[in-house]
Amino acid sequence: MSKVLNELSEPFPAEVERTMTKGGTQLTYIPVSEVITRLNNTLGVENWSYQVKDCQRDPDSRDWIIAHVTLTAIIDGSVTHKDGFGGQEIKYMKSGKAVDLGNEYKGAVSDALKKAAQAIGVGIYLA
């Protein structure tokens, strides 16, 4: 494995790891800001980008925002593209209105970006 791939896949310091409970299971995750910082510091700001391919309400449930992101990175002189998909459940007030739909879209895109970055090693130890 190359030096760059090793740096991308290094575990994060314990103090940046966060936990959440989903479906009765406790999960450890890394905030998207830390993932972006790892990409910037390891690849350089000019050597990676991402594009939101799609981000919409799930047509079947309407209670989820689903995002598709493509991460493009130059690693060891080669261009690679990795797709990631993420989702965010919409939170509702008692009145039935969404609490903050924009935040749910942002969360779905952030989740998708983290999944794409995981495909090149970032946070892979948590998978």
Protein Blocks (a to p, Z undefined) as FASTA:
>chain_A
ZZklmmmmpccdfklpccddeehiacddddfklmmmmmmmmnopklgccddfbdcddfkl
opaccddddddddeehiacdddddddddddddfkopafblmlmmmmmmmmmmmmmmmmno
paklmZZ
